[in-house]
Amino acid sequence: MKGGAEEAIVEVRDFKKMVRSALYEVRRIIYDLRPMALDDLGLIPTLRKYLQTMEEYNKKTRISFVHIGEEKRLPARFEVAIFRLVQESVQNALKHADASEIEVKMEMNKQHLFLLIRDNGKGFDTTEKKEDAFGLLGMKERVELLEGTMNIRSQIGVGTTIFIQIPLNAEATGRKGGTSDENAHRHY
């Protein structure tokens, strides 16, 4: 009888792991389809929640998020694109980098949005062309659609840093008459 109880406990534990894994996968698929919270909450709260969820499901990785500047809404196409850029960067770090820390920093001023995603993972050779680098290619295309720039620095054994700068034009800020002459700056 004792052996049967122990087997049952092991089966229950395995079942719980399987349910957790399935729940994680369902949530990930929902986020991939369209983060509905973007419409209701906006970019910053949605990013906070997403990154918190990713940290909860990836217990070996500490994920931090810092936002500097005004917490203002942007047009939906900007919010979705920025969310996807963070999502892809974090997923890449979790899937490929074996990172114990991922840091996401975002700063918004009147002219620009700056995004920095840094991990302390394996790193990679940025000069080497990879057949499976569709995620990075998609990120580059997304940034270009927003007329921004993306720089990737990576060092094997040290980690990867992705820096994205997106101009916030009149469409993004709701201002009329284009951009001001104010100098763009960032705090990192």
PyMOL commands that place a pseudoatom at each C-alpha (Angstrom):
pseudoatom trace, name=CA, resn=MET, resi=1, chain=A, elem=C, hetatm=0, pos=[0.000, 0.000, 0.000]
pseudoatom trace, name=CA, resn=LYS, resi=2, chain=A, elem=C, hetatm=0, pos=[2.829, 2.367, 0.835]
pseudoatom trace, name=CA, resn=GLY, resi=3, chain=A, elem=C, hetatm=0, pos=[4.336, 2.038, -2.668]
pseudoatom trace, name=CA, resn=GLY, resi=4, chain=A, elem=C, hetatm=0, pos=[0.966, 2.874, -4.251]
pseudoatom trace, name=CA, resn=ALA, resi=5, chain=A, elem=C, hetatm=0, pos=[0.653, 6.085, -2.229]
pseudoatom trace, name=CA, resn=GLU, resi=6, chain=A, elem=C, hetatm=0, pos=[4.154, 7.196, -3.196]
pseudoatom trace, name=CA, resn=GLU, resi=7, chain=A, elem=C, hetatm=0, pos=[3.422, 6.505, -6.863]
pseudoatom trace, name=CA, resn=ALA, resi=8, chain=A, elem=C, hetatm=0, pos=[0.199, 8.498, -6.588]
pseudoatom trace, name=CA, resn=ILE, resi=9, chain=A, elem=C, hetatm=0, pos=[2.082, 11.450, -5.067]
pseudoatom trace, name=CA, resn=VAL, resi=10, chain=A, elem=C, hetatm=0, pos=[4.631, 11.352, -7.888]
pseudoatom trace, name=CA, resn=GLU, resi=11, chain=A, elem=C, hetatm=0, pos=[1.826, 11.213, -10.460]
pseudoatom trace, name=CA, resn=VAL, resi=12, chain=A, elem=C, hetatm=0, pos=[0.035, 14.159, -8.846]
pseudoatom trace, name=CA, resn=ARG, resi=13, chain=A, elem=C, hetatm=0, pos=[3.277, 16.192, -8.873]
pseudoatom trace, name=CA, resn=ASP, resi=14, chain=A, elem=C, hetatm=0, pos=[3.856, 15.320, -12.526]
pseudoatom trace, name=CA, resn=PHE, resi=15, chain=A, elem=C, hetatm=0, pos=[0.266, 16.255, -13.323]
pseudoatom trace, name=CA, resn=LYS, resi=16, chain=A, elem=C, hetatm=0, pos=[0.648, 19.616, -11.539]
pseudoatom trace, name=CA, resn=LYS, resi=17, chain=A, elem=C, hetatm=0, pos=[3.798, 20.347, -13.561]
pseudoatom trace, name=CA, resn=MET, resi=18, chain=A, elem=C, hetatm=0, pos=[1.984, 19.438, -16.766]
pseudoatom trace, name=CA, resn=VAL, resi=19, chain=A, elem=C, hetatm=0, pos=[-0.978, 21.704, -15.887]
pseudoatom trace, name=CA, resn=ARG, resi=20, chain=A, elem=C, hetatm=0, pos=[1.365, 24.602, -15.035]
pseudoatom trace, name=CA, resn=SER, resi=21, chain=A, elem=C, hetatm=0, pos=[3.197, 24.116, -18.311]
pseudoatom trace, name=CA, resn=ALA, resi=22, chain=A, elem=C, hetatm=0, pos=[-0.065, 24.020, -20.276]
pseudoatom trace, name=CA, resn=LEU, resi=23, chain=A, elem=C, hetatm=0, pos=[-1.331, 27.146, -18.497]
pseudoatom trace, name=CA, resn=TYR, resi=24, chain=A, elem=C, hetatm=0, pos=[1.909, 28.956, -19.296]
pseudoatom trace, name=CA, resn=GLU, resi=25, chain=A, elem=C, hetatm=0, pos=[1.652, 27.928, -22.939]
pseudoatom trace, name=CA, resn=VAL, resi=26, chain=A, elem=C, hetatm=0, pos=[-1.995, 29.076, -23.176]
pseudoatom trace, name=CA, resn=ARG, resi=27, chain=A, elem=C, hetatm=0, pos=[-1.096, 32.461, -21.653]
pseudoatom trace, name=CA, resn=ARG, resi=28, chain=A, elem=C, hetatm=0, pos=[1.843, 32.807, -24.025]
pseudoatom trace, name=CA, resn=ILE, resi=29, chain=A, elem=C, hetatm=0, pos=[-0.390, 32.043, -27.021]
pseudoatom trace, name=CA, resn=ILE, resi=30, chain=A, elem=C, hetatm=0, pos=[-2.952, 34.597, -25.840]
pseudoatom trace, name=CA, resn=TYR, resi=31, chain=A, elem=C, hetatm=0, pos=[-0.220, 37.228, -25.480]
pseudoatom trace, name=CA, resn=ASP, resi=32, chain=A, elem=C, hetatm=0, pos=[1.084, 36.284, -28.925]
pseudoatom trace, name=CA, resn=LEU, resi=33, chain=A, elem=C, hetatm=0, pos=[-2.319, 36.769, -30.543]
pseudoatom trace, name=CA, resn=ARG, resi=34, chain=A, elem=C, hetatm=0, pos=[-2.860, 40.260, -29.165]
pseudoatom trace, name=CA, resn=PRO, resi=35, chain=A, elem=C, hetatm=0, pos=[-2.158, 41.583, -25.719]
pseudoatom trace, name=CA, resn=MET, resi=36, chain=A, elem=C, hetatm=0, pos=[-5.690, 42.788, -24.948]
pseudoatom trace, name=CA, resn=ALA, resi=37, chain=A, elem=C, hetatm=0, pos=[-4.442, 44.576, -21.845]
pseudoatom trace, name=CA, resn=LEU, resi=38, chain=A, elem=C, hetatm=0, pos=[-2.776, 47.085, -24.179]
pseudoatom trace, name=CA, resn=ASP, resi=39, chain=A, elem=C, hetatm=0, pos=[-6.180, 48.429, -25.184]
pseudoatom trace, name=CA, resn=ASP, resi=40, chain=A, elem=C, hetatm=0, pos=[-7.416, 48.690, -21.606]
pseudoatom trace, name=CA, resn=LEU, resi=41, chain=A, elem=C, hetatm=0, pos=[-4.312, 49.491, -19.562]
pseudoatom trace, name=CA, resn=GLY, resi=42, chain=A, elem=C, hetatm=0, pos=[-1.769, 50.877, -21.992]
pseudoatom trace, name=CA, resn=LEU, resi=43, chain=A, elem=C, hetatm=0, pos=[1.819, 49.966, -22.761]
pseudoatom trace, name=CA, resn=ILE, resi=44, chain=A, elem=C, hetatm=0, pos=[3.580, 50.453, -19.410]
pseudoatom trace, name=CA, resn=PRO, resi=45, chain=A, elem=C, hetatm=0, pos=[1.157, 48.468, -17.189]
pseudoatom trace, name=CA, resn=THR, resi=46, chain=A, elem=C, hetatm=0, pos=[0.929, 45.733, -19.847]
pseudoatom trace, name=CA, resn=LEU, resi=47, chain=A, elem=C, hetatm=0, pos=[4.716, 45.426, -20.034]
pseudoatom trace, name=CA, resn=ARG, resi=48, chain=A, elem=C, hetatm=0, pos=[4.938, 45.291, -16.224]
pseudoatom trace, name=CA, resn=LYS, resi=49, chain=A, elem=C, hetatm=0, pos=[2.369, 42.497, -16.082]
pseudoatom trace, name=CA, resn=TYR, resi=50, chain=A, elem=C, hetatm=0, pos=[3.921, 40.564, -18.964]
pseudoatom trace, name=CA, resn=LEU, resi=51, chain=A, elem=C, hetatm=0, pos=[7.439, 40.731, -17.516]
pseudoatom trace, name=CA, resn=GLN, resi=52, chain=A, elem=C, hetatm=0, pos=[6.167, 39.781, -14.060]
pseudoatom trace, name=CA, resn=THR, resi=53, chain=A, elem=C, hetatm=0, pos=[4.396, 36.762, -15.581]
pseudoatom trace, name=CA, resn=MET, resi=54, chain=A, elem=C, hetatm=0, pos=[7.538, 35.750, -17.485]
pseudoatom trace, name=CA, resn=GLU, resi=55, chain=A, elem=C, hetatm=0, pos=[9.573, 35.959, -14.284]
pseudoatom trace, name=CA, resn=GLU, resi=56, chain=A, elem=C, hetatm=0, pos=[7.014, 33.838, -12.394]
pseudoatom trace, name=CA, resn=TYR, resi=57, chain=A, elem=C, hetatm=0, pos=[7.201, 31.105, -15.036]
pseudoatom trace, name=CA, resn=ASN, resi=58, chain=A, elem=C, hetatm=0, pos=[10.976, 31.265, -15.390]
pseudoatom trace, name=CA, resn=LYS, resi=59, chain=A, elem=C, hetatm=0, pos=[12.035, 31.095, -11.763]
pseudoatom trace, name=CA, resn=LYS, resi=60, chain=A, elem=C, hetatm=0, pos=[15.753, 30.878, -12.567]
pseudoatom trace, name=CA, resn=THR, resi=61, chain=A, elem=C, hetatm=0, pos=[15.690, 34.267, -14.302]
pseudoatom trace, name=CA, resn=ARG, resi=62, chain=A, elem=C, hetatm=0, pos=[15.235, 37.630, -12.585]
pseudoatom trace, name=CA, resn=ILE, resi=63, chain=A, elem=C, hetatm=0, pos=[13.465, 40.096, -14.893]
pseudoatom trace, name=CA, resn=SER, resi=64, chain=A, elem=C, hetatm=0, pos=[13.430, 43.794, -14.024]
pseudoatom trace, name=CA, resn=PHE, resi=65, chain=A, elem=C, hetatm=0, pos=[11.563, 46.667, -15.642]
pseudoatom trace, name=CA, resn=VAL, resi=66, chain=A, elem=C, hetatm=0, pos=[12.288, 50.374, -15.264]
pseudoatom trace, name=CA, resn=HIS, resi=67, chain=A, elem=C, hetatm=0, pos=[10.294, 53.114, -16.944]
pseudoatom trace, name=CA, resn=ILE, resi=68, chain=A, elem=C, hetatm=0, pos=[11.591, 56.687, -16.987]
pseudoatom trace, name=CA, resn=GLY, resi=69, chain=A, elem=C, hetatm=0, pos=[9.406, 59.577, -18.027]
pseudoatom trace, name=CA, resn=GLU, resi=70, chain=A, elem=C, hetatm=0, pos=[5.744, 60.183, -18.508]
pseudoatom trace, name=CA, resn=GLU, resi=71, chain=A, elem=C, hetatm=0, pos=[3.385, 57.220, -18.607]
pseudoatom trace, name=CA, resn=LYS, resi=72, chain=A, elem=C, hetatm=0, pos=[1.439, 58.359, -21.652]
pseudoatom trace, name=CA, resn=ARG, resi=73, chain=A, elem=C, hetatm=0, pos=[-0.582, 56.438, -24.187]
pseudoatom trace, name=CA, resn=LEU, resi=74, chain=A, elem=C, hetatm=0, pos=[0.664, 56.049, -27.734]
pseudoatom trace, name=CA, resn=PRO, resi=75, chain=A, elem=C, hetatm=0, pos=[-1.317, 55.075, -30.838]
pseudoatom trace, name=CA, resn=ALA, resi=76, chain=A, elem=C, hetatm=0, pos=[-2.163, 51.369, -30.932]
pseudoatom trace, name=CA, resn=ARG, resi=77, chain=A, elem=C, hetatm=0, pos=[0.332, 50.539, -33.702]
pseudoatom trace, name=CA, resn=PHE, resi=78, chain=A, elem=C, hetatm=0, pos=[3.184, 51.995, -31.617]
pseudoatom trace, name=CA, resn=GLU, resi=79, chain=A, elem=C, hetatm=0, pos=[2.100, 50.245, -28.420]
pseudoatom trace, name=CA, resn=VAL, resi=80, chain=A, elem=C, hetatm=0, pos=[1.696, 46.877, -30.137]
pseudoatom trace, name=CA, resn=ALA, resi=81, chain=A, elem=C, hetatm=0, pos=[5.052, 47.169, -31.926]
pseudoatom trace, name=CA, resn=ILE, resi=82, chain=A, elem=C, hetatm=0, pos=[6.926, 48.197, -28.764]
pseudoatom trace, name=CA, resn=PHE, resi=83, chain=A, elem=C, hetatm=0, pos=[5.272, 45.420, -26.766]
pseudoatom trace, name=CA, resn=ARG, resi=84, chain=A, elem=C, hetatm=0, pos=[6.267, 42.893, -29.452]
pseudoatom trace, name=CA, resn=LEU, resi=85, chain=A, elem=C, hetatm=0, pos=[9.871, 44.158, -29.458]
pseudoatom trace, name=CA, resn=VAL, resi=86, chain=A, elem=C, hetatm=0, pos=[10.166, 43.651, -25.703]
pseudoatom trace, name=CA, resn=GLN, resi=87, chain=A, elem=C, hetatm=0, pos=[8.370, 40.310, -25.942]
pseudoatom trace, name=CA, resn=GLU, resi=88, chain=A, elem=C, hetatm=0, pos=[10.679, 38.972, -28.657]
pseudoatom trace, name=CA, resn=SER, resi=89, chain=A, elem=C, hetatm=0, pos=[13.807, 40.210, -26.867]
pseudoatom trace, name=CA, resn=VAL, resi=90, chain=A, elem=C, hetatm=0, pos=[12.794, 38.598, -23.583]
pseudoatom trace, name=CA, resn=GLN, resi=91, chain=A, elem=C, hetatm=0, pos=[11.723, 35.359, -25.277]
pseudoatom trace, name=CA, resn=ASN, resi=92, chain=A, elem=C, hetatm=0, pos=[15.083, 35.197, -27.092]
pseudoatom trace, name=CA, resn=ALA, resi=93, chain=A, elem=C, hetatm=0, pos=[16.968, 35.724, -23.828]
pseudoatom trace, name=CA, resn=LEU, resi=94, chain=A, elem=C, hetatm=0, pos=[14.916, 33.045, -22.062]
pseudoatom trace, name=CA, resn=LYS, resi=95, chain=A, elem=C, hetatm=0, pos=[15.088, 30.552, -24.923]
pseudoatom trace, name=CA, resn=HIS, resi=96, chain=A, elem=C, hetatm=0, pos=[18.648, 30.969, -26.186]
pseudoatom trace, name=CA, resn=ALA, resi=97, chain=A, elem=C, hetatm=0, pos=[20.784, 32.918, -23.701]
pseudoatom trace, name=CA, resn=ASP, resi=98, chain=A, elem=C, hetatm=0, pos=[20.392, 30.903, -20.488]
pseudoatom trace, name=CA, resn=ALA, resi=99, chain=A, elem=C, hetatm=0, pos=[20.382, 34.268, -18.681]
pseudoatom trace, name=CA, resn=SER, resi=100, chain=A, elem=C, hetatm=0, pos=[19.900, 34.615, -14.925]
pseudoatom trace, name=CA, resn=GLU, resi=101, chain=A, elem=C, hetatm=0, pos=[19.024, 38.314, -15.298]
pseudoatom trace, name=CA, resn=ILE, resi=102, chain=A, elem=C, hetatm=0, pos=[17.107, 40.258, -17.921]
pseudoatom trace, name=CA, resn=GLU, resi=103, chain=A, elem=C, hetatm=0, pos=[16.762, 44.010, -17.620]
pseudoatom trace, name=CA, resn=VAL, resi=104, chain=A, elem=C, hetatm=0, pos=[14.236, 46.087, -19.572]
pseudoatom trace, name=CA, resn=LYS, resi=105, chain=A, elem=C, hetatm=0, pos=[14.502, 49.884, -19.453]
pseudoatom trace, name=CA, resn=MET, resi=106, chain=A, elem=C, hetatm=0, pos=[12.248, 52.269, -21.293]
pseudoatom trace, name=CA, resn=GLU, resi=107, chain=A, elem=C, hetatm=0, pos=[12.402, 56.043, -21.443]
pseudoatom trace, name=CA, resn=MET, resi=108, chain=A, elem=C, hetatm=0, pos=[9.955, 58.335, -23.169]
pseudoatom trace, name=CA, resn=ASN, resi=109, chain=A, elem=C, hetatm=0, pos=[10.475, 62.018, -23.739]
pseudoatom trace, name=CA, resn=LYS, resi=110, chain=A, elem=C, hetatm=0, pos=[8.686, 64.386, -26.097]
pseudoatom trace, name=CA, resn=GLN, resi=111, chain=A, elem=C, hetatm=0, pos=[10.720, 63.315, -29.120]
pseudoatom trace, name=CA, resn=HIS, resi=112, chain=A, elem=C, hetatm=0, pos=[11.836, 59.711, -28.629]
pseudoatom trace, name=CA, resn=LEU, resi=113, chain=A, elem=C, hetatm=0, pos=[11.223, 56.402, -26.993]
pseudoatom trace, name=CA, resn=PHE, resi=114, chain=A, elem=C, hetatm=0, pos=[14.375, 54.587, -25.906]
pseudoatom trace, name=CA, resn=LEU, resi=115, chain=A, elem=C, hetatm=0, pos=[14.305, 50.889, -25.152]
pseudoatom trace, name=CA, resn=LEU, resi=116, chain=A, elem=C, hetatm=0, pos=[17.145, 48.866, -23.677]
pseudoatom trace, name=CA, resn=ILE, resi=117, chain=A, elem=C, hetatm=0, pos=[16.933, 45.098, -23.162]
pseudoatom trace, name=CA, resn=ARG, resi=118, chain=A, elem=C, hetatm=0, pos=[19.999, 43.534, -21.566]
pseudoatom trace, name=CA, resn=ASP, resi=119, chain=A, elem=C, hetatm=0, pos=[20.732, 39.989, -20.408]
pseudoatom trace, name=CA, resn=ASN, resi=120, chain=A, elem=C, hetatm=0, pos=[23.709, 38.323, -18.758]
pseudoatom trace, name=CA, resn=GLY, resi=121, chain=A, elem=C, hetatm=0, pos=[23.409, 35.148, -20.813]
pseudoatom trace, name=CA, resn=LYS, resi=122, chain=A, elem=C, hetatm=0, pos=[25.636, 33.270, -23.229]
pseudoatom trace, name=CA, resn=GLY, resi=123, chain=A, elem=C, hetatm=0, pos=[25.847, 36.014, -25.806]
pseudoatom trace, name=CA, resn=PHE, resi=124, chain=A, elem=C, hetatm=0, pos=[26.471, 35.337, -29.487]
pseudoatom trace, name=CA, resn=ASP, resi=125, chain=A, elem=C, hetatm=0, pos=[28.650, 36.417, -32.381]
pseudoatom trace, name=CA, resn=THR, resi=126, chain=A, elem=C, hetatm=0, pos=[26.747, 39.241, -34.091]
pseudoatom trace, name=CA, resn=THR, resi=127, chain=A, elem=C, hetatm=0, pos=[28.838, 38.875, -37.260]
pseudoatom trace, name=CA, resn=GLU, resi=128, chain=A, elem=C, hetatm=0, pos=[27.794, 35.254, -37.745]
pseudoatom trace, name=CA, resn=LYS, resi=129, chain=A, elem=C, hetatm=0, pos=[24.735, 34.783, -39.954]
pseudoatom trace, name=CA, resn=LYS, resi=130, chain=A, elem=C, hetatm=0, pos=[22.246, 32.392, -38.380]
pseudoatom trace, name=CA, resn=GLU, resi=131, chain=A, elem=C, hetatm=0, pos=[19.616, 30.472, -40.292]
pseudoatom trace, name=CA, resn=ASP, resi=132, chain=A, elem=C, hetatm=0, pos=[17.126, 30.696, -37.398]
pseudoatom trace, name=CA, resn=ALA, resi=133, chain=A, elem=C, hetatm=0, pos=[17.479, 34.434, -36.637]
pseudoatom trace, name=CA, resn=PHE, resi=134, chain=A, elem=C, hetatm=0, pos=[13.943, 35.250, -37.783]
pseudoatom trace, name=CA, resn=GLY, resi=135, chain=A, elem=C, hetatm=0, pos=[13.106, 36.850, -34.424]
pseudoatom trace, name=CA, resn=LEU, resi=136, chain=A, elem=C, hetatm=0, pos=[15.878, 39.431, -34.740]
pseudoatom trace, name=CA, resn=LEU, resi=137, chain=A, elem=C, hetatm=0, pos=[14.984, 40.048, -38.386]
pseudoatom trace, name=CA, resn=GLY, resi=138, chain=A, elem=C, hetatm=0, pos=[11.337, 40.620, -37.431]
pseudoatom trace, name=CA, resn=MET, resi=139, chain=A, elem=C, hetatm=0, pos=[12.421, 43.028, -34.691]
pseudoatom trace, name=CA, resn=LYS, resi=140, chain=A, elem=C, hetatm=0, pos=[14.563, 44.991, -37.141]
pseudoatom trace, name=CA, resn=GLU, resi=141, chain=A, elem=C, hetatm=0, pos=[11.632, 45.255, -39.571]
pseudoatom trace, name=CA, resn=ARG, resi=142, chain=A, elem=C, hetatm=0, pos=[9.274, 46.404, -36.794]
pseudoatom trace, name=CA, resn=VAL, resi=143, chain=A, elem=C, hetatm=0, pos=[11.708, 49.115, -35.717]
pseudoatom trace, name=CA, resn=GLU, resi=144, chain=A, elem=C, hetatm=0, pos=[12.158, 50.287, -39.316]
pseudoatom trace, name=CA, resn=LEU, resi=145, chain=A, elem=C, hetatm=0, pos=[8.363, 50.546, -39.757]
pseudoatom trace, name=CA, resn=LEU, resi=146, chain=A, elem=C, hetatm=0, pos=[8.390, 53.004, -36.849]
pseudoatom trace, name=CA, resn=GLU, resi=147, chain=A, elem=C, hetatm=0, pos=[11.332, 54.868, -38.463]
pseudoatom trace, name=CA, resn=GLY, resi=148, chain=A, elem=C, hetatm=0, pos=[13.573, 53.885, -35.571]
pseudoatom trace, name=CA, resn=THR, resi=149, chain=A, elem=C, hetatm=0, pos=[16.982, 52.322, -35.111]
pseudoatom trace, name=CA, resn=MET, resi=150, chain=A, elem=C, hetatm=0, pos=[18.104, 49.134, -33.392]
pseudoatom trace, name=CA, resn=ASN, resi=151, chain=A, elem=C, hetatm=0, pos=[21.615, 48.232, -32.272]
pseudoatom trace, name=CA, resn=ILE, resi=152, chain=A, elem=C, hetatm=0, pos=[22.617, 44.846, -30.901]
pseudoatom trace, name=CA, resn=ARG, resi=153, chain=A, elem=C, hetatm=0, pos=[25.774, 44.303, -28.893]
pseudoatom trace, name=CA, resn=SER, resi=154, chain=A, elem=C, hetatm=0, pos=[26.602, 40.819, -27.766]
pseudoatom trace, name=CA, resn=GLN, resi=155, chain=A, elem=C, hetatm=0, pos=[29.675, 39.171, -26.369]
pseudoatom trace, name=CA, resn=ILE, resi=156, chain=A, elem=C, hetatm=0, pos=[30.046, 35.440, -25.925]
pseudoatom trace, name=CA, resn=GLY, resi=157, chain=A, elem=C, hetatm=0, pos=[30.030, 34.584, -22.234]
pseudoatom trace, name=CA, resn=VAL, resi=158, chain=A, elem=C, hetatm=0, pos=[28.905, 38.091, -21.224]
pseudoatom trace, name=CA, resn=GLY, resi=159, chain=A, elem=C, hetatm=0, pos=[25.418, 38.625, -22.639]
pseudoatom trace, name=CA, resn=THR, resi=160, chain=A, elem=C, hetatm=0, pos=[23.458, 40.730, -25.076]
pseudoatom trace, name=CA, resn=THR, resi=161, chain=A, elem=C, hetatm=0, pos=[22.229, 44.320, -25.102]
pseudoatom trace, name=CA, resn=ILE, resi=162, chain=A, elem=C, hetatm=0, pos=[19.594, 45.543, -27.537]
pseudoatom trace, name=CA, resn=PHE, resi=163, chain=A, elem=C, hetatm=0, pos=[19.129, 49.293, -27.842]
pseudoatom trace, name=CA, resn=ILE, resi=164, chain=A, elem=C, hetatm=0, pos=[16.148, 50.662, -29.748]
pseudoatom trace, name=CA, resn=GLN, resi=165, chain=A, elem=C, hetatm=0, pos=[15.354, 54.305, -30.446]
pseudoatom trace, name=CA, resn=ILE, resi=166, chain=A, elem=C, hetatm=0, pos=[11.986, 55.252, -31.920]
pseudoatom trace, name=CA, resn=PRO, resi=167, chain=A, elem=C, hetatm=0, pos=[11.095, 58.829, -32.873]
pseudoatom trace, name=CA, resn=LEU, resi=168, chain=A, elem=C, hetatm=0, pos=[7.782, 59.959, -31.447]
pseudoatom trace, name=CA, resn=ASN, resi=169, chain=A, elem=C, hetatm=0, pos=[6.362, 61.998, -34.290]
pseudoatom trace, name=CA, resn=ALA, resi=170, chain=A, elem=C, hetatm=0, pos=[3.111, 63.944, -34.281]
pseudoatom trace, name=CA, resn=GLU, resi=171, chain=A, elem=C, hetatm=0, pos=[1.133, 60.719, -34.820]
pseudoatom trace, name=CA, resn=ALA, resi=172, chain=A, elem=C, hetatm=0, pos=[2.715, 59.062, -31.779]
pseudoatom trace, name=CA, resn=THR, resi=173, chain=A, elem=C, hetatm=0, pos=[2.434, 62.005, -29.401]
pseudoatom trace, name=CA, resn=GLY, resi=174, chain=A, elem=C, hetatm=0, pos=[-0.811, 63.556, -30.550]
pseudoatom trace, name=CA, resn=ARG, resi=175, chain=A, elem=C, hetatm=0, pos=[1.018, 66.881, -31.102]
pseudoatom trace, name=CA, resn=LYS, resi=176, chain=A, elem=C, hetatm=0, pos=[0.459, 68.999, -34.162]
pseudoatom trace, name=CA, resn=GLY, resi=177, chain=A, elem=C, hetatm=0, pos=[3.271, 70.289, -36.339]
pseudoatom trace, name=CA, resn=GLY, resi=178, chain=A, elem=C, hetatm=0, pos=[5.973, 67.623, -36.037]
pseudoatom trace, name=CA, resn=THR, resi=179, chain=A, elem=C, hetatm=0, pos=[8.797, 67.511, -33.522]
pseudoatom trace, name=CA, resn=SER, resi=180, chain=A, elem=C, hetatm=0, pos=[10.321, 70.206, -31.349]
pseudoatom trace, name=CA, resn=ASP, resi=181, chain=A, elem=C, hetatm=0, pos=[13.990, 71.204, -31.220]
pseudoatom trace, name=CA, resn=GLU, resi=182, chain=A, elem=C, hetatm=0, pos=[14.396, 69.801, -27.712]
pseudoatom trace, name=CA, resn=ASN, resi=183, chain=A, elem=C, hetatm=0, pos=[17.449, 67.557, -27.470]
pseudoatom trace, name=CA, resn=ALA, resi=184, chain=A, elem=C, hetatm=0, pos=[16.686, 63.899, -26.942]
pseudoatom trace, name=CA, resn=HIS, resi=185, chain=A, elem=C, hetatm=0, pos=[18.475, 62.324, -23.994]
pseudoatom trace, name=CA, resn=ARG, resi=186, chain=A, elem=C, hetatm=0, pos=[18.420, 59.090, -22.091]
pseudoatom trace, name=CA, resn=HIS, resi=187, chain=A, elem=C, hetatm=0, pos=[19.285, 58.151, -18.539]
pseudoatom trace, name=CA, resn=TYR, resi=188, chain=A, elem=C, hetatm=0, pos=[21.368, 55.040, -19.288]
for i in range(1, 188): cmd.bond("trace and resi %d" % i, "trace and resi %d" % (i + 1))
show_as sticks, trace
zoom trace
